[in-house]
Every structure is written in C-alpha cells, then in structure tokens.
Amino acid sequence: MSTQRDFLSIRLPLVTLTPLFLGGAEPRGQPELRASSIRGALRFWLRALLGGCYGADEHALQAIRQQEAQTFGAAGGRDGAGASKVVVRVLPASRARSGSEQAASFIHPWNTPRDRPRSYLFFSMASSRVRGQEIPARSFIDPQFEFDLELASRPGLPELDAREALYTAVRAAWLLLHLGGLGARARRLGGALAHRPVPRRTADDRVVTSVPRHLSLPFDLDPSPKEAAQELGQALTSLRKRLHARPDANPERPAWEVLDPRWCRIWVFGERDWTSGERGWPAVADAIGSWLRDTRRQLPTAQRLIFGAPLVIPQRGEAVPPPPGYEQADRRPSPLWLTVTRATNGNLLGIATLFQCQFLPRHSNSPEQLEQLYNWIAQAVNTLPNVAEVHYA
C-alpha cells in the first residue's frame, strides 16, 4: 500500500485472460474499459460476500447496502453515504505505452466460426440478422491486454476509515479476479482478469517476477486444482471469519446470490496444458464450451431455463414460460458462473461457482421445481477435468 499526502492507495497490475466485451454508449461499438464497470463488478462481489455473512433478508439487506454505500458511495447520499470512500481508476499499465495506443492494437471483432465450442459461450457476440437487419459482431479487448487498477481512499478521510474502506475494496477485487469477470458474457468466461506478476528484488539481489499478496489473500493459485481449491477455501473462510459471519445467516434459500457455504458451491478444475495467452485460452474456452453445450442438451428444453431466462426457441421466435407456480420475469441471469483464473506457473484454472438462490419468484406455497436442478448441475460440474470442490466455512 502506498501513501501520498492525505490518501492511501493500492495499485493492482492486471491482465485480461479471456475476451473482454465491454461496450460504451453503443454496445456494439468500440469497447471501453471504464472504472464505472469495474466499480459495478466490485459492488456485486462485495454484496455476495456480505450477504453470505449477514443474511439476505430485508433487515440484513439494508445493513449491506449501507456498508456498500460507505465503501463505493451512493447517489444522493442514500443510506447515509454520499461520495465513494474508495476511488476506482483504470490506468495504463506502468510498463506499457499510452493506454489508447495499446488498447487500439488489442481490439478485434468477434468473428470466430459458429461451429467452434467457444462460440457457444459467446453466441450473442457474433453478427446476426434480426427482422431483415444485419447486426454487426461485438468487438472485444484481446486476452493479454495489460492495465492497472488503482483503488485509492478519497482525500481527507480519517486514516482508520480510509484503511477499512480500502481493505473492503481489495477483498471485493480478490473475489472478482478469482470468481468473476467483466462485461458481457462474464458468467460464461468473458472478461476474466488476473493480477499481473511484477518484478521484485530478492535478498540475494536477484530480480524475480511474482504476484504480490494483499491482506494475506492469494492473488494467484497453485497449478493443481486440488491445492488451488484448498487455497480458495482457506481464504474464503478467513474473509468470512474477519467479517464475523453468522453460521445461521441464511436459514432459507436466499433471494439473491450470496457466498454462503450452504447456498453457494465452488469448484476448481483444469488440465496441465491449459496455458494462457493468444493460443492457450481458445483451447480452454473450447473445452468449457463443449462441456456446457453437452450438459444443457441433457435436459429437456423447458428445464434448460435454469441456465438463464428468458430461454428463446429460435425456430418459434418465442420464449419458454416458467413452470406453474413461478412468476414471469424479464430476465434471470444464470446461477452458474464459469470463469478462469491464473495459477502461479501462468496456466489457467477453471472456476465454477453455483449460486443456489431462488431462481424466479414463486407464488406462495408453490413447490420448488427449477431449484431442484441445482443438484443435477453440481453432478455435471463434477465431470469436469480434475475437478476439486472448494470447502469453506
């Protein structure tokens, strides 16, 4: 952590691991890596962490929103907080040429053939034709694009408040880098990020590259899925203990995504040859895309709704309705997050996170139907290569 004048800051050198689809005002225009998008992702993972510690009912949600607002701010001073205590900045990589020049060379349209399994993950990014109108392909920022993320306390804060807010933001960033992603298709391998190794000098005056640890959290993991799962489990347990998590925080199925061991299962998986870089990530994406495609096809069409709603049948041009007893919803994102993170040797590790929350609102006294498929999804995840479940408390 660095200090300058009256504020504290942590600068995280990051690198993209998979295609990053992050549009600006025009979704299919030039991709833009914006601090507001990262701040939104940090909010999601902080809320998931706090919800798993304190609960997801209305009383707990009010306290969670207040803590979230105290860290990242709230419009109009809602929940007793105004401006963010933590300023999020996206900066050019310290060792790179200017950000705009570097980004331009990393931007490409998604034109991968549709028969490639990775296209199953990014199907909506391809060009299409809707009502006779040609819709262009989305452009993305290539893997291996480097940038720096700066998390800084707002000037003028008391040091104790500044440190607590900054530490909270770093914990959310750690979750984002290991379990999530940025932009479109973030739940399907899009926009995965990693902490970039930086050079440091050893006691015997050698220069080596490594990924620093912040708050004792591992920002890169052991190449073995089994060992990596243990590292993640220990770190999540430590995070929850530091936040005084209540073991009975969510006695019933929560209404939204929370990192509670009772309602959220996490797995690490991968092969030894899952390398990163321009040639490595497509093979990883093809393997995961093939698994997801084959897994969904094992379910009857109506039950595939559990992987995200609405479920549209192209041949009919209509959406599959939810089962009786459920309320119709415009959109429900998939409860299964699929992403990759970086191992200490530079290889990619797959991460699957299954949030077993209420999938759609149900009418009173209606039995669960779609939620019963969570166990089936978990069984399917266990067929991934060298899979190991993360155990945390």
C-alpha positions in Angstrom: 0.0 0.0 0.0 1.3 3.4 -0.9 0.6 6.7 0.8 0.7 10.2 -0.7 -0.4 13.4 1.0 -3.6 12.5 2.8 -4.8 9.4 0.9 -3.9 5.7 0.7 -3.9 3.6 -2.5 -3.3 0.1 -3.8 -2.3 -0.3 -7.4 -3.1 -3.7 -8.9 -1.4 -4.6 -12.2 -3.9 -6.6 -14.2 -4.1 -8.6 -17.4 -7.1 -9.9 -19.3 -7.3 -13.7 -19.6 -10.3 -14.1 -22.0 -12.1 -11.8 -24.5 -13.5 -8.7 -22.8 -16.8 -7.4 -24.3 -17.3 -4.1 -22.6 -19.2 -1.6 -24.8 -19.6 2.1 -24.2 -22.7 4.1 -25.1 -23.1 1.9 -28.2 -22.9 -1.8 -27.1 -21.6 -2.9 -30.5 -19.3 0.0 -30.9 -15.7 0.4 -29.6 -15.0 -1.5 -26.4 -14.3 0.8 -23.4 -12.6 -0.3 -20.2 -14.2 2.0 -17.7 -13.8 2.5 -14.0 -17.6 2.5 -13.5 -17.9 -1.0 -14.9 -15.2 -2.3 -12.5 -16.9 -0.5 -9.7 -20.2 -2.2 -10.5 -18.5 -5.6 -10.5 -16.8 -4.9 -7.2 -20.2 -4.0 -5.7 -21.7 -7.3 -6.9 -19.0 -9.4 -5.2 -19.0 -7.3 -2.1 -22.7 -7.8 -1.8 -22.4 -11.5 -2.3 -19.7 -11.7 0.4 -21.7 -9.7 2.9 -25.0 -11.5 2.1 -23.3 -14.8 2.9 -22.1 -13.4 6.2 -25.1 -11.5 7.5 -28.1 -12.8 5.6 -30.3 -11.8 2.6 -33.5 -10.8 4.3 -34.7 -7.2 4.2 -33.2 -6.2 7.5 -29.7 -7.6 6.5 -30.0 -6.1 3.0 -30.4 -2.7 4.5 -27.2 -3.0 6.5 -25.4 -4.5 3.5 -26.5 -1.6 1.3 -25.2 0.8 3.9 -21.8 -0.8 4.1 -21.6 -1.0 0.3 -22.6 2.7 0.0 -20.0 3.6 2.7 -17.3 1.9 0.5 -18.4 2.7 -3.1 -20.8 5.6 -2.5 -24.5 6.1 -3.2 -26.3 8.6 -5.4 -27.8 11.5 -3.4 -26.3 10.3 -0.1 -28.6 7.4 0.2 -28.1 5.1 3.2 -26.2 7.7 5.0 -23.4 7.8 2.4 -22.6 10.2 -0.4 -19.4 10.1 -2.4 -17.4 6.9 -2.5 -14.7 6.5 0.1 -12.8 4.5 -2.5 -11.9 6.0 -5.8 -11.6 3.4 -8.6 -9.3 4.4 -11.5 -8.2 2.5 -14.7 -4.7 3.4 -15.7 -2.3 2.4 -18.5 0.0 -0.4 -17.5 3.0 1.2 -15.8 5.4 -0.5 -18.3 3.3 0.0 -21.4 2.9 2.8 -23.9 -0.2 5.0 -23.6 -3.4 3.3 -22.9 -5.2 4.4 -26.0 -2.4 3.3 -28.3 -2.1 -0.1 -26.6 -5.9 -0.7 -26.4 -6.3 0.0 -30.2 -4.0 -2.8 -31.1 -5.9 -5.3 -28.8 -9.4 -4.6 -30.2 -11.0 -7.1 -32.7 -14.5 -8.1 -33.8 -15.8 -11.5 -32.7 -15.7 -13.5 -35.9 -14.9 -17.0 -34.6 -16.8 -19.6 -36.7 -20.0 -20.7 -35.1 -19.1 -24.4 -35.0 -16.3 -23.8 -32.5 -17.3 -24.7 -29.0 -16.1 -21.3 -27.6 -18.7 -19.7 -29.8 -21.3 -21.5 -27.7 -20.2 -19.4 -24.8 -20.1 -16.1 -26.8 -23.0 -16.8 -29.2 -24.7 -13.4 -28.7 -21.4 -11.6 -29.6 -21.5 -12.8 -33.2 -23.1 -11.0 -36.1 -26.7 -11.8 -36.7 -29.7 -10.8 -38.8 -32.8 -9.6 -36.9 -36.0 -8.8 -38.8 -34.0 -8.4 -42.0 -31.5 -6.0 -40.4 -27.8 -7.0 -40.2 -26.5 -6.7 -36.6 -22.7 -6.4 -36.6 -20.5 -8.6 -34.4 -19.4 -7.2 -31.0 -15.8 -6.1 -30.7 -13.7 -7.2 -27.7 -10.4 -6.5 -26.0 -8.0 -9.3 -26.5 -6.6 -11.6 -23.8 -3.1 -10.4 -22.6 -4.2 -6.7 -22.5 -2.5 -5.1 -19.6 -3.8 -2.2 -17.5 -3.5 -1.1 -13.9 -6.4 -0.8 -11.4 -5.9 1.8 -8.7 -8.0 1.7 -5.6 -7.5 4.9 -3.6 -9.1 6.4 -0.5 -10.8 9.7 -1.0 -8.6 12.5 0.2 -9.5 13.9 3.6 -10.8 10.7 5.2 -9.6 9.8 8.7 -6.9 7.2 8.3 -8.9 4.4 10.1 -11.9 4.9 7.9 -9.7 5.1 4.7 -8.0 1.8 5.5 -11.2 0.0 6.3 -12.8 1.1 3.1 -9.8 0.3 1.0 -9.4 -3.1 2.6 -13.1 -3.8 1.8 -12.5 -2.9 -1.8 -9.4 -5.1 -2.1 -11.4 -8.1 -0.8 -14.1 -7.5 -3.4 -11.3 -7.2 -6.1 -9.9 -10.6 -5.0 -13.3 -12.2 -5.4 -13.8 -10.6 -8.8 -10.4 -11.8 -10.1 -11.0 -15.4 -9.0 -14.7 -16.0 -9.3 -16.0 -13.4 -11.8 -15.3 -11.3 -14.9 -16.2 -8.0 -16.6 -18.6 -7.1 -19.3 -20.9 -9.1 -21.4 -20.8 -12.9 -21.0 -19.0 -12.5 -17.7 -20.8 -15.6 -16.4 -19.6 -17.6 -19.5 -15.9 -17.0 -19.4 -16.0 -13.4 -20.7 -13.7 -10.7 -19.3 -11.7 -12.9 -16.9 -8.9 -10.9 -15.2 -5.7 -11.8 -13.3 -3.2 -10.0 -11.1 -0.2 -9.5 -13.4 3.2 -10.6 -12.0 5.6 -7.8 -11.2 9.4 -7.8 -10.8 10.9 -7.7 -7.3 14.4 -7.9 -6.0 15.3 -10.8 -3.6 17.6 -10.7 -0.6 20.5 -12.0 -2.7 20.0 -9.2 -5.2 18.2 -11.3 -7.9 15.2 -9.9 -9.8 12.2 -12.3 -10.0 8.6 -11.8 -11.0 5.8 -12.7 -8.7 2.2 -11.8 -7.8 2.1 -9.9 -4.5 -0.3 -10.9 -1.7 -2.6 -8.2 -0.4 -4.3 -8.7 3.0 -2.8 -12.3 3.1 -5.1 -13.2 0.1 -3.6 -15.4 -2.6 -3.9 -13.5 -5.9 -2.6 -16.4 -7.9 -3.2 -20.1 -7.0 -1.4 -23.4 -7.1 -1.4 -25.1 -10.5 -3.0 -28.2 -9.0 -6.9 -27.8 -8.9 -6.9 -29.7 -5.6 -4.3 -27.4 -4.0 -5.9 -24.3 -5.5 -9.3 -25.3 -4.1 -7.8 -25.6 -0.6 -6.2 -22.1 -1.0 -9.5 -20.6 -2.1 -11.4 -22.4 0.8 -8.9 -21.2 3.4 -9.0 -17.6 2.1 -12.9 -17.5 1.9 -13.1 -18.9 5.4 -10.7 -16.2 6.7 -12.6 -13.5 4.9 -15.9 -14.6 6.5 -14.3 -15.0 9.9 -12.9 -11.5 9.7 -16.4 -10.2 8.9 -17.9 -12.2 11.9 -20.1 -14.3 9.6 -23.1 -15.9 11.3 -23.4 -19.6 10.6 -27.2 -19.3 10.5 -27.2 -16.1 8.4 -29.4 -17.7 5.6 -31.6 -20.5 7.1 -33.7 -20.4 4.0 -32.8 -20.3 0.3 -31.8 -16.6 -0.3 -33.5 -14.5 -2.9 -30.2 -13.4 -4.5 -26.6 -14.5 -4.9 -24.7 -14.9 -1.6 -21.3 -16.5 -0.8 -22.7 -18.8 1.9 -21.4 -22.4 2.0 -24.9 -23.7 2.4 -26.2 -21.9 -0.7 -23.1 -21.5 -2.9 -20.8 -24.2 -4.1 -17.4 -23.5 -5.9 -15.2 -25.8 -7.8 -11.7 -25.6 -9.4 -10.8 -27.7 -12.4 -8.4 -27.8 -15.3 -5.8 -29.7 -17.3 -2.0 -29.3 -17.1 -1.8 -27.9 -20.7 -4.3 -25.2 -20.1 -1.9 -22.3 -20.8 -2.8 -18.7 -21.1 -2.1 -16.3 -24.0 -3.2 -16.0 -27.5 -3.1 -19.7 -28.3 -3.9 -21.1 -24.8 -7.2 -19.5 -23.9 -9.2 -20.8 -27.0 -8.4 -24.4 -26.2 -9.6 -23.8 -22.6 -12.8 -22.0 -23.8 -13.5 -24.8 -26.3 -13.2 -27.4 -23.5 -15.6 -25.5 -21.3 -17.9 -24.6 -24.1 -18.2 -28.3 -25.1 -19.0 -29.2 -21.5 -21.7 -26.6 -21.2 -23.3 -27.4 -24.5 -23.4 -31.1 -23.8 -24.6 -30.5 -20.2 -27.5 -28.3 -21.3 -28.6 -30.8 -24.1 -29.1 -33.5 -21.5 -32.0 -31.5 -20.0 -35.5 -31.3 -21.6 -35.9 -27.9 -23.3 -38.1 -26.4 -20.6 -35.7 -27.3 -17.9 -32.8 -25.5 -19.6 -34.4 -22.4 -18.2 -32.3 -23.0 -15.1 -29.2 -21.8 -17.0 -30.7 -18.4 -17.6 -34.0 -16.8 -18.6 -35.6 -15.9 -21.0 -35.0 -19.1 -22.9 -35.9 -18.4 -26.5 -36.5 -21.0 -29.2 -35.2 -19.5 -32.4 -37.4 -21.7 -34.7 -40.5 -20.4 -32.9 -39.3 -17.0 -32.0 -40.9 -17.3 -28.6 -39.6 -17.8 -25.0 -40.2 -20.9 -22.9 -42.5 -20.0 -20.0 -41.6 -20.8 -16.4 -43.2 -23.8 -14.7 -46.6 -23.4 -13.0 -46.2 -21.6 -9.7 -43.4 -19.3 -10.8 -43.8 -15.7 -11.8 -42.7 -14.5 -15.2 -39.5 -12.4 -15.2 -38.0 -10.4 -18.0 -34.5 -11.7 -17.3 -32.8 -14.0 -14.8 -29.1 -14.5 -15.3 -27.5 -17.9 -14.9 -26.8 -19.1 -11.4 -23.7 -20.8 -12.7 -20.6 -18.6 -13.2 -17.9 -20.1 -15.3 -14.5 -18.3 -15.4 -10.8 -18.8 -15.4 -8.1 -17.6 -13.0 -4.3 -17.6 -13.1 -2.0 -20.2 -11.5 1.5 -19.4 -10.2 3.0 -21.0 -13.3 0.9 -18.8 -15.7 -1.5 -21.6 -16.6 -5.3 -21.2 -16.5 -7.5 -22.8 -13.9 -11.3 -23.1 -14.4 -13.6 -21.9 -11.7 -17.3 -22.9 -11.5 -19.5 -21.0 -8.9 -23.1 -22.2 -8.4 -25.3 -19.8 -6.5 -28.2 -21.9 -5.3 -30.6 -18.9 -4.7 -34.3 -18.6 -5.6 -34.2 -18.8 -9.4 -37.5 -17.0 -10.1 -40.2 -15.5 -7.8 -42.7 -18.2 -6.8 -46.3 -17.8 -5.8 -47.0 -18.5 -2.1 -47.0 -22.2 -1.2 -45.8 -23.2 -4.6 -43.2 -26.1 -4.5 -39.7 -25.6 -5.8 -39.1 -27.1 -9.2 -36.3 -25.4 -11.0 -34.2 -25.2 -7.8 -34.2 -29.0 -7.6 -32.0 -28.9 -10.7 -29.1 -27.3 -8.7 -28.1 -30.8 -7.5 -28.1 -32.0 -11.1 -25.9 -29.1 -12.2 -23.5 -29.9 -9.3 -23.2 -33.5 -10.5 -22.5 -32.3 -14.0 -19.7 -29.9 -12.7 -18.1 -32.9 -11.1 -17.5 -34.4 -14.5 -15.1 -31.5 -15.4 -11.4 -32.5 -15.7 -9.5 -32.9 -12.4 -12.3 -31.1 -10.5 -12.0 -30.3 -6.8 -14.6 -28.6 -4.7 -13.8 -25.6 -2.5 -14.8 -26.1 1.1 -15.2 -23.1 3.3 -17.0 -22.1 6.5 
